[in-house]
């Protein structure tokens, strides 16, 4: 009960909730890109399992707080630079995200034409199991970053778990329109892939202890997205048919 009546706890909860929602954006975008290669009827199930695995991975990492604290301790040094489990996971995950995103961009720009009944992504459809495995691997990377942020901000395990559960629940609610919007607009999908390239590069840099402020990554993407939204709005306005109005008789 003391936790529920403590203003500091509520401030920590909402601050962490906002951060978890922000950190979850790249996860949502990545799931959208990967599931876009699946047949239409399999996408909702894959997206649900992707977010569910993100939640379970975060809670599992929270349950091993002692390991999480040790994950930042150096395992070895190379060229005078120390590397921890966290650094290794971020570097490997960043490389995977970078390679996967660049490959998806290549497929959409120079790959084969989409098949009939297709997936909107160019080329053959991906296997359901393959997509789920790839989502699970990246969930570990995104979850590690998310949980380490939580551990560094809040002392109470209950508050951390509550913020993460609520963040995933909200993401599940609002992710569907985001996924639908990305699927309907190929230019936004390309922008999302570029966003993932930046995220991958930022993860690799973070693994080498070269921290890039989130604002430097999210700021340009937010501006680019705003410009693209204006372009979409302008195209819709230009596509509207001209409506002829009936002449009005003048009153005598």
DRENKEFI-133352 format. One record per atom (N, C-alpha, C): x, y, z. Coordinates in steps of 0.001 Angstrom, whole numbers, plus 500000, padded with zeros to 6 digits. Layout:
# DRENKEFI-133352
XYZ ...
This chain:
# DRENKEFI-133352
500819498785500000 500000500000500000 500852501264500000 502035501178500614 502912502351500659 503306502790499248 503501501807498373 503869502140496996 502763502921496292 501500502548496566 500367503193495902 500157504626496367 500593504935497566 500378506277498125 501613507167498014 502668506654497416 503908507428497313 503943508217496007 504010509551496083 504083510369494856 505320510044494020 506446509760494715 507677509451493992 507528508198493132 506806507214493674 506597505967492938 505767506218491684 504712507036491814 503853507321490660 504598508120489591 505434509065490031 506246509827489074 507197508885488339 507839507989489096 508751507019488486 508011506110487511 506800505697487907 506008504793487066 505669505439485725 505140506668485765 504728507317484517 505931507715483657 507033508112484312 508244508435483554 508762507199482830 508809506087483568 509275504836482970 508310504343481895 507014504539482114 506004504130481130 506213504864479806 506444506176479884 506669506971478670 507930506496477944 508999506257478724 510240505789478117 510067504419477463 509312503540478129 509079502202477574 508278502284476271 507321503204476221 506537503383474994 507421503881473851 508323504823474178 509235505350473158 510178504253472666 510738503482473629 511649502404473263 510939501294472489 509607501202472666 508851500153471985 508510500471470544 508703501735470143 508353502138468774 509167501359467749 510496501265467968 511335500560467001 510975499080466927 510538498525468065 510100497126468072 508859496933467200 507909497859467340 506672497801466547 506983497913465055 507872498836464709 508235499033463300 508898497775462741 509809497188463520 510507495990463056 509534494830462848 508611494648463792 507608493585463660 506751493822462417 506404495088462169 505595495418460995 506313495052459703 507606495369459628 508379495086458421 508488493580458190 508813492837459243 508987491392459096 507683490687458745 506614491035459448 505335490360459204 504726490771457867 505214491877457290 504739492287455973 505094491292454884 506069490400455154 506445489371454184 505581488125454299 504714488081455319 503834486927455519 502547487074454712 501852485967454441 500516486069453845 499595486885454743 498647487566454144 497771488493454862 497125487866456088 496661486617455957 495911485998457058 496796485637458253 498122485577458059 499022485201459150 499583486404459902 499453487592459341 500090488769459936 499587489105461336 498253489164461571 497795489509462922 498316488553463990 498341487251463682 498815486265464657 500309486454464934 501090486702463883 502529486904464060 502806488169464865 502038489228464618 502241490483465340 501873490339466813 500797489600467075 500402489359468464 501494488583469201 501995487515468573 503040486723469208 504328487529469369 504607488413468422 505795489250468533 505759490140469759 504619490803469991 504492491670471164 504413490858472450 503772489689472397 503704488839473586 505098488375473992 505917488012473011 507293487601473313 508104488762473867 507827489975473371 508513491156473905 508197491325475386 506926491139475758 506520491251477161 507176490167478002 507113488916477544 507670487799478314 509183487933478468 509853488402477414 511306488584477484 511675489647478502 510937490753478513 511208491824479470 510981491350480904 509884490638481134 509594490146482486 510623489105482920 511070488270481990 512088487264482316 513403487937482705 513764489001481980 514988489729482316 514856490441483657 513666490968483934 513439491605485236 513577490605486372 513141489369486133 513208488334487172 514647487922487469 515574488288486589 516986487956486809 517787489241487010 517350490035487968 517985491337488204 519465491204488534 519829490156489271 521236489987489639 522092489805488385 521553489049487404 522287488888486152 522328490197485386 521217490950485434 521155492217484716 522224493180485214 522423493198486551 523455494073487118 524827493615486643 525027492294486625 526307491755486186 526521491856484693 525439492057483936 525542492106482477 526334493306481998 526492494299482872 527247495497482493 528707495423482943 529076494329483623 530469494157484055 531303493628482888 532523494126482759 533378493746481638 533772492270481696 533638491588480563 534078490197480443 535518490120479953 535875491005479028 537229491026478480 537503492411477910 538765492642477588 539161493911476983 539802493645475632 539519494551474695 540071494446473353 540484495838472903 541771495996472594 542316497299472213 542021498352473284 542123497936474540 541916498865475645 540468499180475949 539529498511475274 538100498758475484 537456497525476102 536708497739477209 536049496635477884 534721496279477227 534398494984477212 533144494505476635 532404493636477647 531131493958477867 530269493190478765 529279492373477937 528468491542478641 527420490803477940 526460491765477250 526165492868477927 525267493870477333 525843494408476030 527139494736476055 527781495274474855 527741494269473704 528036493006474019 528058491967472987 526673491792472368 525638491740473226 524272491559472732 523848492744471873 524206493965472302 523840495156471531 524545495183470175 525825494803470155 526580494811468898 526030493768467925 525832492538468418 525306491466467560 523888491802467088 523052492277468015 521683492641467656 521636493803466679 522509494793466891 522567495932465984 522997495525464586 523983494624464513 524434494125463210 523318493365462496 522604492532463255 521492491775462673 520422492721462136 520078493733462937 519056494694462529 519512495489461310 520786495870461301 521344496640460188 521311495822458892 521801494586458962 521840493722457775 520429493419457283 519524493105458223 518152492766457849 517453493952457191 517631495144457739 516974496334457199 517513496687455817 518842496635455670 519447496930454364 518992495907453328 518892494633453737 518411493590452824 516971493864452389 516119494273453337 514722494569453007 514626495757452050 515473496773452266 515496497928451358 515910497479449956 516934496626449884 517401496117448586 516298495337447874 515585494486448623 514509493683448030 513427494583447458 513083495653448186 512000496532447738 512425497421446573 513708497720446473 514181498576445387 514552497786444139 515206496635444315 515740495907443168 515320494447443132 514502494021444098 514100492621444151 513071492290443100 512637491014443041 511637490587442059 510287491186442345 509433491169441349 508093491717441496 507290490879442473 506343491515443233 505514490758444148 504685489724443412 504470488593444097 503647487547443509 502185487901443644 501360487242442825 499927487494442887 499406487084444248 498498487898444781 497939487636446097 498916487961447174 499938488704446780 501182488839447490 501180489528448796 502378489827449167 502669490286450504 502981491745450547 502974492421449390 503243493853449375 504675494206449642 505557493209449766 506925493511450108 507906493153449031 507465492547447936 508387492154446901 508978490801447194 508960489897446203 509562488601446390 508617487626447056 509169486446447372 508342485377447922 507974485662449368 506903485026449826 506475485194451205 507429484465452129 507555484988453346 508430484370454336 507664483303455095 508414482367455733 507782481350456551 507398481913457904 506279481459458444 505785481961459730 506808481717460836 507345480490460898 508313480148461949 509571480996461832 510044481204460604 511241482016460381 511047483442460881 509891484024460588 509595485391461030 509528485467462553 508875484496463185 508748484486464642 510118484378465305 511008483544464752 512356483396465313 513124484711465216 513025485380464066 513720486661463897 513180487714464858 511862487738465037 511263488677465994 511755488374467401 511819487080467756 512260486679469096 513697487125469357 514569486987468343 515965487392468502 516084488890468755 515349489681467971 515416491132468162 514698491567469428 513688490806469857 513024491113471126 514019491085472281 514977490161472218 515989490068473275 516806491353473329 517210491848472153 518021493073472100 517230494277472600 516007494471472063 515191495605472473 514805495497473949 514553494270474418 514162494077475812 515320494389476744 516532493995476344 517707494259477176 517884495753477377 517798496504476294 517917497960476373 516818498542477256 515601498026477082 514444498513477833 514573498232479323 514968496995479667 515043496597481076 516209497281481782 517330497437481093 518463498143481703 518077499586482007 517306500204481108 516786501553481373 515913501557482615 515045500553482738 514147500462483894 514927500270485185 515911499384485159 516717499113486356 517477500363486787 517937501137485817 518676502347486146 517808503470486679 516499503403486444 515608504496486851 514844504224488134 514420502981488333 513497502651489425 514091501548490284 513845501636491606 514361500637492533 513386499486492761 512079499768492694 511077498758493025 510778497871491817 510920496564492011 510666495600490945 509213495646490481 508278495830491428 506852495862491096 506548497024490160 507148498175490421 506918499363489589 507462499129488183 508644498531488098 509235498245486786 508347497290485988 507912496212486645 507070495220485969 505745495836485522 505142496663486394 503853497290486066 503993498221484867 505059499029484848 505273499966483741 505475499217482423 506215498126482466 506480497349481249 505208496680480737 504414496097481654 503166495435481255 502192496441480642 502044497605481288 501128498632480775 501618499152479421 502935499337479286 503494499828478016 503217498848476876 503405497554477127 503140496549476092 501652496498475764 500802496617476800 499348496602476581 498919497780475709 499455498974476003 499136500152475197 499669500005473773 500858499430473668 501436499194472343 500555498256471532 500026497223472196 499153496260471520 497884496936471007 497387497918471780 496163498629471397 496412499547470200 497521500298470260 497772501311469232 498631500809468074 499169499601468187 500058499101467134 499306498774465851 498053498314465974 497302497892464785 497149499015463760 496706500234464167 496638501311463170 498002501696462611 499055501570463439 500408501871462953 500807500869461880 500576499573462158 500907498532461189 500112498705459898 498812499006460040 497971499197458860 498439500365458019 498826501454458686 499300502647457983 500584502344457219 501510501620457857 502774501273457205 502529500362456005 501604499401456159 501301498472455061 500686499185453860 499882500235454123 499175500923453037 500055501901452274 501155502327452874 501986503364452251 503425502865452079 503811502465450875 505165501958450626 506265502952450988 506012504245450789 507046505235451110 507284505307452617 506224505143453396 506375505123454851 507122503865455280 506874502758454580 507587501511454887 509081501685454630 509433502370453539 510842502629453254 511450503540454319 510669504511454765 511118505395455837 511330504606457126 510429503653457388 510555502814458582 511816501955458514 512132501441457333 513351500651457174 514595501508457407 514563502748456925 515674503670457169 515816503947458663 514685504045459340 514664504232460784 515347503049461476 515076501837461012 515687500650461611 517191500594461340 517620501104460183 519057501187459906 519729502095460937 519098503239461216 519636504152462228 519671503499463603 518593502783463954 518535502115465253 519635501066465361 519834500297464288 520892499291464290 522265499912464484 522521501016463778 523803501712463925 523972502252465342 522884502771465926 522939503298467294 523213502188468301 522626501004468092 522871499867468986 524332499428468926 524884499380467711 526291498999467562 527191500012468263 526918501297468046 527707502349468698 527605502242470214 526394501962470719 526190501819472160 526987500639472698 527070499562471907 527855498400472323 529331498714472442 529804499698471677 531197500143471755 531354501343472690 530344501532473563 530367502608474569 530395503997473945 529865504123472740 529726505427472091 528238505750472044 527725506275473138 526279506468473263 525802507630472402 524803507347471575 524170508378470749 522847508757471399 522657510018471791 521388510421472418 520193510055471546 519135509553472194 517948509114471457 517360510241470602 517477511472471095 516930512602470351 517575512772468990 518877512433468894 519580512541467620 519078511509466618 518531510408467113 518004509357466241 516536509600465916 515743509833466967 514293509976466785 513909511319466167 514695512372466425 514371513702465910 514286513751464388 515359513363463677 515299513380462207 514215512468461642 514011511322462288 512972510404461817 511595511034461978 511360511679463117 510066512331463351 509826513431462317 510885514209462013 510756515272461013 510472514680459632 511200513611459268 510986512963457968 509576512401457863 509090511818458966 507737511265458968 506703512368458795 506936513511459442 506024514645459303 505965515117457854 507131515222457209 507179515628455800 506433514621454924 506622513325455195 505950512291454404 504440512326454607 504002512595455838 502566512720456105 501966513888455329 502717514993455243 502257516140454459 502179515782452973 503159515007452483 503126514556451083 501911513680450802 501621512767451731 500459511884451572 499174512703451557 499108513689452456 497926514559452515 497772515353451219 498892515854450690 498850516635449448 498416515775448262 498900514522448213 498510513616447123 497023513295447175 496509513093448380 495080512809448525 494241513999448083 494694515202448445 493955516409448065 493969516593446551 495111516289445919 495217516445444464 494401515395443721 494187514251444360 493455513163443701 491950513312443798 491468514249444594 490024514425444748 489416514935443446 488330514320442989 487693514784441744 487062516159441933 487050516903440845 486428518230440894 484914518070440929 484280518713441860 482825518633441983 482188519859441323 481291519601440355 480579520690439692 479398521113440545 479249522375440688 478148522893441502 477009523354440603 475805523110441067 474631523540440318 474524525061440364 474217525688439210 474068527158439226 472846527552440035 472975528637440767 471857529135441568 471169530282440827 469861530186440735 469109531275440093 469143532508440973 469346533652440325 469379534892441101 467970535293441504 467840535745442685 466536536216443170 466217537561442517 464992537667442055 464564538932441443 463741539704442450 
